Amino acid sequence: MEVYQPLEETCQAALDLLGCDLAWLLEVEDESLCSRALVSAKGNSAAEVFLWRLHGTAARHSRFPLEPQTNALATLLMAGSVRLNLPIAELRSLPDGLRLARAFNQLRHAYLHVLPLYAAQTPLGLLVLATDERANVEHWQNASLIKILSMQACTALQNRRLMASIAAREAQMRADQTFLKRVLDTMGDSLLVLDEQARMQYVNNRLLLISGYAREELYGKSVGMLFHASTRDQLVRNLQRNGRGTLKFSQQLVTREGRSVPVLMSRATMQSNSSELTILVLSDLTEQKQREQALEQQSERLQALNRAAQALNATFDQQRVIALLLHTIREIIGSTQANVFLPASEHAELFYILTEESLSTPNTRPTLVHLGHSLAGRAALERRSQLHSSSQQRNEIAVTSSGDALALPLIVADKLVGVLEVLAPSEGAFSRDDVEFLENLSVVAAAALEKASLYQSLQQRAMALQQTYDELRRSERLKDDLLQSLSHELKTPLHKIMMQLQILDDEMYGALNAEQHNSLRAALGWSAQLAGIVDEIVIVQALSADDLHFTAVDLARLTAQAVRKVRMLAGELQLEIALEIADQVPPARGDETHLLIVLEQLLDNAIKFSPEGARIEVKVLQDSAHSVLICVRDHGIGIPAELHERIFERGYQVESGITRRFGGVGLGLAMVRRIIEAHNGRIWVESAPDAGSAFYVQLPIFDTRDSMNAHAASA
């Protein structure tokens, strides 16, 4: 680059004057030392080797941080003193000096001569000279060569900065001129620059577009050629340098074809060298009015679209959506006819046609039509708008209007929900704004129709679900009533049967042999089992707090009693039951009979689900100031987490094989929960597959005030 040529010449002068082997000039710029010129007496390849060794690249304008603590060159510069015959080996002791020393050693240089370059105590740069042998520096100093070379290097650096600044300003001026011309050429108004004789020196693109002239037809010509003959001469006289008249703001610009365009003219002057230039700005009032009208119409249509969107989204009735859509089209577009085609779900390829007339007539069933190759059919098939111009052949598509016709598919998430067909007023044509408005409206209408359809479908499903739910409720009540009635009806006969069987077993009617006793006792066991099932049904179906007799229940005693009842069965299965009762467990508030049922049921479940030889742990303790806790833990098959709630439902059993092995109808845990909830208590399970199960029952502690209230009520 030419801007660096003086710097390279300075380096070459250092080689010639001082007999050095390498000259390297660096400049301070942006808080860094920038390599600007590098000349080697051993040739350009040696310089490139030096740079490669230093940076791994041959780039001549590399940068070094201007930080003495991290860079050897910065250390030498900021020291501010000339260093002559500095052994290159000493560079290794400076920050990051090892890399620099290796680069010089690569070219077999042994000594450095460092000249810091300052101007008014401001660092400009650094001139580094290298020699293979120790130099005769006394000769350099006596001849003032060091001083001369330093001054030359400072001057070269200052000149480079000045040239770079001038080049930057020139580039900025060119950019500003280009930008100004671009602004003038793209501005919305026409602009002319006139000389003192009212001749055109510059016109922007906007004027060329309005007038129809080319630049070469206007430059150097009188501006009067652009204005109406009635005002031309007076206008030119007023625009010339000696003109004194007043300009009218409103003028008529005449185009190349002779068409008049009303413009609003404003004037300004500026000095250019020794002459005065006039600047005219012409605003096209016709286009301004057209823009105002277009903006006003666009604003009205946006407001209409917004109102329509709000109205369409506010209703969930499909026919109401269509009526609002057609009314909006008639009001904004002025269309005499618009139709909506909805797919008939029960007839493939058929559509229902709905119009304002059909929607306003009560009890009118929409007509089914086949769209075929009609305009609406093509819109439905191709999934894009179809415009039928009035100039097209009538036999191409099925339309009856003499004006334009537009069919727009109503699509939501790639699903066709209908087709909108709009006919332009008689002999009329759709403008681009009309088509854009209808396309936007069709998007809103499609979403509203889909929403209304989904709402209608949801309503139908909700009604069907409600009917199903009501039927299930009736069936559930009927089943509950039947089970309740059946259980009560079975209870008395069962007890009578058991009494008679017990009388026979007691030989009140005569002696029995061993086989007869065994048969009677088996029948008694089966009857007791059936009676237990009936009791479970009664408890699950109808038990409430009103059916319980609350007293202070000694849970330690009651739990021990339940454990004694099942020990024999557990022993047959080689199961160990460990009972642990904490000290001073307070009595619970409960119905002793029903709590015994709960304990027996939980122990029975633990026995059922425990493998042979396993251990069952039962604990009773006080877990808070207001409650006591019972825990029954087994080491059986466990229960998955997702079934922890379901096992307390009526009829649910974890594993059908257990049912076949031990029997039961799946009411045990449902009955337990019913009893505990009637006690205002809580039951839950902690379990995982193959990790056993722990059932917890939490009951309120008996309060002596409960006993006092009960005595007062009975009194």
N, C-alpha and C positions, 0 to 999 in steps of 0.2 A: 504494500500500500504506500502511496506517495507520502502520507502523513508521517510514516515511520522512516522515510529515506534519510532525513537529516540525522536521526539517531544512529542509524547504521554507519553513516559517514563519520560521525564522531567516534564510534568504536574503531573504525578503520584507521582514523587519524591517530588513535592511541597506539595501535599496532605499529604504525609507521614512525611516529615520533619517539616512542619509548622502547621500541623493539620487543614488545610483549608477544606472547604466544596466543593469548585469548583476551578479548575485551567483552564485558557483559554489562549492559546498562539496564537498570530497573527503575521504575517510576512509582511514586506514592500515589495511590488512587483508591478511594472508598475503603479506608482503613486496611489496606493491603499493599504489598509490594508486587508490582506487575512487571514481568519480563517484557522489555520492549525491543531490544536489539542484542544480538549475540554474533560476534565475528571471531573466527579462529584462524590463526596463521596456518593451521594444518588443513584448512579447507572446510567446505560446508558439511561434508560427511562427519568430520570431527565434532562440529557444533551439534549435529543431530545425535551423535553418540552420547555427547554430554547430557543433552536434554532427556534422551531415553533412559540414561542411567539415573538421572535425577527424578524423573516423573513417570517413567514408563510410557512416555509419549513424546513425539517430536514437536508438539505445539510450542510455538515461540512466545506466546503471550500468556503463559501460566502465571498463577498468583500464589503469593506466600502471605500468611497472616502477619499483620504489623504488630506482633506481640513478642517482645524480647524474651519472655519466659518460655516460649514454645518454638522460636525460630531463630537460627543463627544469623541470617541476613538482617533481620530486624534488630538483633542485638548489636551488630556492627554499625548499622545506620544510627540507632538511637544513642550510641556512644558519642557520636559527633566528631570524632577525631580521625585523621588520616593514619592508616596502618600500612607501612611499607615492609616488604620482605617478611610477611607473616607466614611462618611455616604452615603448610596445609594440615599437618598432623595436629596442630593446635585447635583446628576446627572441631575435632572430636570431643573436646571438653565443653563446647557450646551446645545450647538446646537444639536438638535435631541436627547437630553438625556432622554426625557420622555419615549420613546420606550424602551431604554436600561434599565432604572430603572424598568419599569413594568416587563421586562423579568427576572431580578434578584429577584424582589418581588414575582414573581410566584413561585420561589423555596424557599421563605421565608429567603433569604439572606439579611443581614442588613448592612454589611460593605464590602468595597472594599479595596484591596491593589494593587496599580498600579506600575509596574516596567518597565519603558521605557528601551529598549535594544539598546545600541549604540556600535559601533566599530569605533574608530578613528573619532569621532564626526559625524558619519554617522548612521542614524537610521536604525536598523535591524528589529525591531519588538516591540511587547508589550506583557508583561505577566500580566494578570489580575487574581487576586485571590479574592475569596469571602468567607466570614464567616457569620455564623448565629449570632455570638456573637462578641463583641469587643475583639480583639486579644491582647495577651501580646507581643507587638512588641519590648519591651526592651530586652526580652530574645532572640528574633530573631536577634537583632542588636548586642548584646553582643557576641553571638555565630557566628557572621558573616554569618548567614544563608542567609540573603538577598543577600549579595555579592556573596556567593557561587552559589546560585540558579540563579542569573542573569548571571554569567559567564557560568554556565552549559547551560542556555537557549540560550545565544549568540553562544556558540560552536555548539549546536544542529542545530541552524538556519544556521550557516555557513557551517556545514557538509551537511545539506540538499541541500543547494545551490550547493555545490561542486558535490554531488552525482547526482543532476538533470542536471548539466552541463556535467558531464561525460556520463550520460545516453543519453543526447541529441546528444553529439558528436558520441557516438557509433551508435545511430539510424541513424545519418547522414552518417556515414561511411558505414553502411549496405545499406542504400539507394543509396549511391554513387556506391558501388560495384554492387548492383542489376542493377542500371542504366547503368554502364559501361559494364556489361555482356550483357544487352539488346542491347546496341549500337553495341557491337562486333558481337552479333548474328544476328543483322539485317542489318549490313553494306553490301554494294554491292560487296565487294571484300572478298576473302578468307584470313583468318588470322590463323597463327600457332605460338605457343610459344614453343621453343626448349631449352633443358638443355645444359650443356657444352659438352655432348656426341652426340648432334644433335638428341636426342630422344624427341618425341612429348609429351608435358605436357598439352597443351590446343589447341583445334581447334574450330573455330566458325561454326555456322550452314551452312554458305555459302560453306565452304570447303566440309562439309558432303554432301551437295546437289550436288556439281559438281563431287566429287569423287565416290559417291555411297557407301562409308564406313560408319560404325557406330562408335561412339566415342570409345567404348570399343575395337574395332579392331585397333585403332590407338594409344591410349594413351600408352606411354612407349616404343613404337616401333620407329625404326630409320626412319627419314624423307625420307631416300632414297627410301623406298618402294613406294613413291608417284611419283617418277620421272623416266624418260626413262633410260633404262639400259646403254645406251651409255654415259650418263653424271652423272649417279647415284653416283659412288664411288668418283669421283672428287668433286662433290657437297657436299657430306657428310664430306669429309676431310676439305673442306674450311669452313664448318659451325661449326666444332668442335672447342673447346676453343683454341687449339694451331694452328688452321688452318691459313695460311697466304695467300692463293691464292685469286685471284680476281674472284668474282661471275659474271656470265653472266646474263644480265637482262632478256633475252629471254630464256624460258625453256619450256619443254614439260611435262605436268602433265599427269600421266597415271591413268585412272579410275579403279574401281574394276572390270569392264568388259573388261579392256584392251584397251579402246579407248583413244587416245591421244588428249589432249586439250592444245592449245598454250596459255601460260600465260606470263605475265610480272611480274618479281619478284623484290621486294625491301626489304632491310634488315636494321634492327636496333638492338641495344643491350641495355640492362638495367641491373642494379645491383639489386639482390634480396638476402638479407642477405649476406652470404659469397660467393654466386655463381653468375655467369653471365648468363643471359638468352638472347636468340636470338629471335627476332620477325621477322617473314616473312609475307609479304603481297603479295598475288598472285591475279593479275587482269586477268580475263578471256578475252583474246583478241577476241575470237570467238564471245562471247556474245556482247562484245563492238562493234565489227563490225556489228553484226546483229542489235544492238540497233541503231547504226548510220544510217544503211540502212533503218531501220524501221522509224526512226525520219525523215530522208530525204524524204522517200515516204509519210509519214504522212504530212509533211510540204508542199510537192508538191500537195497533194490532198486537203489540206486546202486552198491553194492558188487557185487551180482549182475550188473548191467549192465557194470561195469568188468571183472569176471572173464570174462563172456561175450565182451566185446570183445577182451580179451587172447587168449582161447582161439580165437576166430574168426580173428583176425589172425595167429595163430601157425601156421595150417594152410593149405596150398595145394591141398588136395584138396576138390573141390566137394561130394562126398557127405559127407565128414567135416564140412564147414561146416554142411550142412543138418541132420545128426544132432545136432550141438552146439546148433543153434538150437532144434530141437524139444524137446530135453531141457531146455534153460533155460526154455522156455515152460511145460512140464509142472511143473517144479520150483517156479517163482515164481508163476505164475498159477493152477496147479492144473487146467489144462485137460485134459480127457479126450481131446481130439482136435485135432490141428493138422496142416495140410497145406502143402506148398510146391509151387507150380506153376511150372515152368520152360519158357520158349518152346522149341518144337521148330524148330530151324533148317531142317530138311528138310521141314517141313509148315507152311505158313502157317496162322495162326489156331488152331493146335493147341498144347497144352501137355502136358508130362509131369507127372504127379502123383506126389509122393514123400511117404511117411509114415514114421514110426519103424518100423512093421512091415515095410514094403517094403525099407527100408534095412538092417534086421537079418537079412533072409533072403538068403543067398548066391545069386548067379546069377539074381536076379529082375530082369527087364526092366521099367522103369517103364511105366505105362499111359498111353496117349495119350488126352486128353479135349478136348472142345470146351467152353470156358467159357460161351459164349453170353451170356444175360442173368442168369447167376447172380451171387451176391454178388462172387465173385472176378473174374468177367467185367466187372462194372461198375467195380471197382477198377482193373482193367487199362485199361479204356477211358477212364475219367475221370481217371486218374492221381492219385487221392486216396483216403483211407481210407473204407471203407463199413461202417457199423455197422447190424446187423440186430437190432432189439430183439425180445424174446420176445413183445411185445404186437402186433407187426405180423402181417398176413395171411400165412399160410404159402405161398400160391400166388403171391406177388409175386416171390419169389426162391427159388432151389433150395438150401434148407438142410434138414437133417433133425433138428437139435438143437432141443429144446424151450426152451433158454435162448438167451442172446444169441450172435450170431456177428459176427466182425470180420474184414474182408478188408483187407489193407494192400499197396499196390503197392511193389515193391522197385525203386527208381529210383536210378541213378547218372548224373549229368550229363545229365539228361533222357532217359536210355535205360532202358527197362523191362527188367530182368534177371529178373523173376519176380514172383509174387504169394504172400503169406503169408495163410493163412486159419486163424483160431483160433476154436474153439467153446468157449463158457463151460461150466463144470460144469452138470450137469443142473438145469434150472429156475433157473439162476443168471443173474446180470447182471454186466456189466463195470462196475467203478467208473471214475471219471475217472482215478485213478492207474493202473489197469490199462491203459487205453487209451494214456495218456502213456508208460508203460513199454514197451508193445508198439510204439508208433510210434518211440521212440528205438532199440529193439532192431532194428527193421526197417531203419533207416538204417545201423546197423553191419553187419547181415547182408547188405544189398545191396552195400556196399563189399567185404565179404569174398567174396561170390559172384563179383563182377566181377573181383576180384583172382585168385581161384582159376581163373576161366575164362580170364583173360589168361595166367596161368601155364601152364595146360594148353595153350593155343594156342601159347605161346612154346616149350613143350617139344616140341610136334609140329613146329613150324617148325625148331627146333634139330635135331631128329632128321632131318628132311628135308634140312636144309642139310648136316648131317654126312654123310648118305648121298651127297648130291651132291658134297660135297668129297672123300669117299673115292673115288667114281667118277672124279672129275677127276684125283685123285692117281694112280689106277691107269692112267687114259688117258695122263697125262703121263709116267709111268714107261715105259709101253708105247711111246709115241712116241719118248721119249729112247733107249730100248733099240733101237728100230727104226732111228732115225737113226744111232746109233752103229755099229750092225751094218752098215747100208747104206753109211755113209761108209767104213768099213774095207774092205768088200767092193769098193767102187768105186775105191779109191785105187790098188791094185796094177794092175788092168786099164788104168786111165787112164795110169799111168806107162809101161806097156808100149806102149800106143797111141802116146803121145808119142815114145817111143824109135824105134818103127818109122817114124813120120812124119818124124822128124829124119834117120834113115838114108836114107830116100828123098830127102829134100831135099838131103842131102849127096852124092847121085848115086853112092852106093856100089853100086847095082844098075844103073847106066847113066845116060847123059846125059838131062837133062830140058829141055824148052823153058821159056820165060818164063811162059806160062800155067799150066803144071804146077807150077812153083815157087810162083807166087802162090796157087794152090789149096792146096798143101801147107802154106804158111805161114799161110794163113787157118785151116786145120784145126788147126795147132799152136796158134794164138792162142786158138781156141775151147776146145781141150782144156786149155790152161793156165788159162783162165778157169774152166772146170768144176773143175779140180783145186784152184784157189784156193777155190772155194765149198766143196768137200769138206773142205779144210784148216780153213776157218772153222767148219764144223759140228763137226769133231773138237775144235777148241779150245774152242768155246762149251760143248759138251756135257761134256767130261771133263778139261779142263786143270786141273792143280793144281801146287803148288810142287814136288812130287816129280817132275814131268815136265820141270822146268827145270834147266839147268846154269848155276849162278850164278858169274859171274866179275866182274872189274873192267872195266866197260864205259866206253869213252871216248865220252861222249854228243856231244861236239863233232864228232868224226870220224864217228860213226854218223849224226848228223843231217845233216851235209853230204853223206854218201853217199845218204841218202834223198832229199834235195833234188835231187841230180844225176839220180837215176832218173826224177823226174817233170818235170824242166825241159822236156824235149821236148814232153810233152803240154801243159804250161802255155804254152809258146811258141806252139803251134798255136792256143790260145784267147786269145793276146795278153795273158797274165797275167804279172805280175811277181812273183817270189818273192824277198823280202829276208830274208837270214839274218844274225842278230846273235848272236854268241857272246861271253859275258863272259870276262874274263881269269881264268885259273887256276880253271876249273871242275873240281872233283874228280871222279874216276870214280864211276859209280853201281854199285850192286850189282844185277846183273841177268843175264838170258839174252839175249845179243846178237842171236840169230836172231829171237826173239819180239819184242824191243824194236824191231827194224827193221820188223817187220810192223806194230807200233803206229804208228810214225812214217809209214810209207807210207800206212796207212789214214787217218790224220788229214790228211795232205797231199792224198790223193785226195778226201776229203770237202770240203776247202777249195776244191779246183779245181772240183768238181761244183757247189758252191753260190755261186761267185763270178761276177759278170757280166763280160762281155768287157771287157778293158782294165783290170781291177781289180788291186789289190796284195794279196799274201799275205805276212804277216810271221811269221817263225819266230825265237823267242828261246830261248837256253839259258843258264841262270844258276844260281848257288847261292842259294837263298832262306832257308836256315837252317843252323845248325851240323851238322844231321844229314840234310839233304835237298837235292836239286837239282830244278830246275823246268824243264819244257819248255812253251812256249806257242806254239800255232798259231792265228793270227788271220786271219779273212777279212772281207770287206766285202760279204757276200752278203745273202740274204733275211732272215737272223736266225731266232731260235726263240723263241716265246712262253714266258714264265716257267713256265706250268703244264706245259710239255712238257720241261723241263730234265732230269727224271728218266726220263721215258718213252722218250726217244731211246736210252737204254742198254738197253732191253728187247729181247729177241729178236723179230725180225720187224717192229719198229716203224719207220716211215719218216715223216719230217715232211711230205713232199709227194709225192703219187703221180706227178705229172708228171716229177719228177726221176728217179724209178725207171724210167719209160718211156724217159727220155732216155739215162740212163747204165747202166741195168740194176742187178742186185743183188737180194738176197733179204732185206735188212734185218738182217744178222748182223754187219755191220762194227763198229759201236760196242759191241754186246754182246760181241763177241770182244775188242775193245780193253779193255773193263772187266775181262773175265775174266783177261786177261794181266796187267794192272796190279795187280789184287787178289792174283793169285798171287805178285807181286813184293813184296807187303806195301806197296803204294803207294796212290795216290789219284788219281782223275780226276774233273774237273767242268767245267762249261761256264758261261760268262757271256755272255748274249745277250739281245737284244730284237728284235721285228719291225722289219725295214728298217734295222737298226743293226749287222748283221754278228754273228759269233760268235767267241768266244775259248775254245779248249779248253786246259785246263791238266793236265799230267801231273806228279805229284810222286813222286819215287823216292828210296829211302834211299841215302845215300853208302856206298861200299864201305869196309868196315873190314878192316884187315890181319889181324885176328884171325879173320875169316871164312875167309881163305885158309889160315891155320895150322890151323884146325879141320878144313877140308876135307882137307888133307894128312895130318893125324893119322888121320882116319877112313879114308882110302884105304890108309894104312900098316897 
